[in-house]
Amino acid sequence: MPKRYEGMAYWEIVSRQMSIVSKGQQEKLKDSKITVIGCGGIGGAAIEMLARMGVGHLKIVDKDSFDVSNINRQLMSSFYSVGKSKTHITQETIQSINPFIHVESFEGELNESNVEKIIKGSDLVIDALDNLVSRIILNRQARKLKIPFIHGAIHGTMGQLCVFNNETPSYEELFKLPSQNKELTPTIIEEVLKLSQDIPPVLGPVPNIVGCLQSSEAFKIITGKGKVILAPKVLNFDLMRGEPFSVIEL
């Protein structure tokens, strides 16, 4: 596409939301950099919605490849993608949806030695992780760098979401984890891992709802529009209930 048309096409992509945001607010989305840790069920939905909303720079992180069991819930997965890198497939898909977005990918596991390099310079980070230890490492570094942290998690037909920053309790404090205020020694890591040893069941829509909600929290943080669900408030839902959504304070 000729360069002179690229700007026009970007604004056409986001045209249906321009009665909700000002041009200045949309420019903030266009200029933002968001890091999403995890490209599975939660992360795939969050990444896709951020791209469709016109976020300008996404950094995506995952260590895994797709398998057949991912197909019931992970939007980036298909039989075509089985055995292929989640970050590679996600980057390819997102750039086909919105070619004006810059997508940076990191294929590997987030850990204490690389977390600062991965998230430094981000306007916010989205937690689409499936294990507590990595989530603890991510939240600690986000607080250190004063980067807002959007948490999401699922189990079965249930999901939860909240936002942490340097004025809220930490993730470990809010959920009373045994690692709070402690070094992540092998003993502490073992204690944390005992809290989530089983592979959780999951109904397909659940992680996608969480990812979409995370993208809407990111929208609110970047644009300054709307009220963010800040910890200790937590949005919970159970799709099997007649009134599935509630916001509680822990």
N, C-alpha and C positions, 0 to 999 in steps of 0.2 A: 504494500500500500504506500503511495507517495506520502512523504513526510507531512505535506500540507494538510492531508486528510486525517492524520492520526489523532490530532487533538479533537477534531470534530467527532470522530468515532468514539473516543473515550466518553465525551459528554453525552453522546447518544445512548451509550450503554447505561449510564446512570440517570438518564432523563426522567424515569418514572419516580425517582426518589427526590427530585429537585424541588418538589413542593413541600417536602419534609425538612430539607436542609437548605441553608443558604449556600451561595457559591463559595463563600469563604470557608464554611464548614466542610464542604466537599473537597476543597483544595487541601484542607488539613488531612483528610483521608488519603488523598492522592500523594501527599508528601510524607505519609507515615511509614514506619517500618515496624512490622509485627512479626515476632518469632513464635512459631507453633511447634511445640515439642510433641510429636506423635502424629502419624499420618493414617491412623486406623479409623475406627468408627466415629469417635468424637472429633479427632483432628481433621479427617477428610471433609466432614460437614462444615466445620469452622473455616477451614482454608477455602473451600468453594464459595461460601457466602461472603467472606472477606474480599475475594477476587471479584465477585459479582457486584459488590458495593463500591468497588473502585479504589481499594487500598493499593497504594503504589508500589510497595516493597514487602514481599513476604520471604521469611527465612523458615524453611521446613526441615525438621529433624526426625529421623527414624532409623533404626538399625535393622529392621526386618524386611522380609519379602512377603508378598501376598500368598496365601494358600486358599484352598477351596472353602474352608470353614469360615473365611472372612466375608464371603459373598452375601450372607444373610443381613449384613448391617453396614458394611464399609463401602461407601459410595464410589471410591476410587478402584474397587476391586471388580474383577470379571474373570471369566475363564481365560481370556486373553492375557490377563496380568498375573496369573498364577505362576509362582516361581520368580517373578520379577521384583526388583527393588521398589519398595513403597515410595521412597523419595523420588525416584526416577519417573515412575508412572504418574505420581501426583503432580510433579512439575510439568510433565508433558500435557496432562489433562488441563491443568489450570491455565497454561499458556495458550491452549486451544480455545478456552472460554474467554479469556481476556488477554490478548497479546500485548497489551500496553503495560502489563504489570511486570516488575522485575522479581523473578523468583530465584532465590539462592537456596541450595540444598546441602545438607550435611548427612551423609550416610554413616551412621555409627551410633554408639550408645553414649548418652549423656552421663558424665561422671564428674567427680570433684575436680579433676585436673583440666577438663575442657569446658566446663559450664560457663566460666566467665567469658572466654573467647566467643562462645556460641551466642550468648545473649547481649553482650556489651553493645551499646549503641541502639538497642531496640527501644521503641516507645512504650511497648508493653509485651508481655509474654503470655501465651495461652498454654495451660497445662492440659494436654490431651494424653497423659501418660496412663499406663496400666499397672504401675507398681509404686509402692509407698516410698521406697528409698530414693528413687530418682526424683520423685515429687518433693521430698524433703530437701534434697540437694538444690533443686531448681528454686524453691521458695527462699531458701537461705541466701542464695546468690542474688536473686531478684531484690530482696530487701537490702542487701549490701550495696547494690547499684542503684537503689531507689527506683526500680522499675515496677509498675503495677503488674500484678500476677492474677490471671483469671483462672480459677480452679473449676474443674468439672469432673464428675465421676458417676459411674453407673453400676447397678446390680439388678439383674432380672428385668423387671418392669419399672424400676425406680431410678431416678437420677437426682443429682444435686449440683448446685453452682453457687459460687460466691467470689468476690473480688477482695484481694489483699493488697495493701500498700503499707507504707511505713508509719501510718497513723492507725492501723488496725492491729488486732492480735495477729501473730504469725499463724501459719498453717498448723504447725506442731502444737502451738498453744491452744488454738481453737478446738482442735480435735483431741487434745490431751494425749499426745503420743509419747511413748517412753523415751524418745530421743531428744525431747525438749531440753535445751540448754546443755546438751552433751555432745561430745565428739562422736563422730560416726565410726566407732571402733567395731571390730568384728562381732563383739558381744552385743552391742547396741543394735547393729544391723540385724543380727539374728532375732532379737526381740521384736523388732519392727516387722520382719518378714513373717513372723508367726501370726500377725494380725490379718494377713491376707494370703494364705497358703493355697487356697483352691482357685481354679479357673472359674470366674463367675459366669452364671448363665446370663443371657442377654436377648431381649426381644428387639428385632431390627430397628424400629423407630426410635428407641430410647437414646442411644448415643448420638443419633442425628439431631434429636431435639436439643440435647445438651450442647452440641457443637454450634447449632444455630443460635441458641441463647448466649453462648460465649461470644459469638460474632456481634450480637446486638449490644452486649456489654462493652466490647471493644469500640463499637460505633459511638456509644455514649461517652466513653473516656476520651477518645480522640476529638470528637466534635464539641464536647462540653454540653451536649443536649441530652436531657432526661436525667433520671435519678439512678445512680449506680447501686447495685446490690453489694454493699460493703460489709465484710465481716465485722461483728459477729452475726450479722444477718445472713441467712442461707436460704436460697430457693430450693425447695424439695418438691418432687412430684412422684406419683405412682399412677401409671396409666390404667391400672385396674380399678381405680376409685372413680366414683361418679363426679367428684370435684377434685381432679388430680393435682392441682398446683397450690402451694402455700409457701409463704415466706415466714420463717421462724427466726428467733434470736437465741443463739446458744449461750 
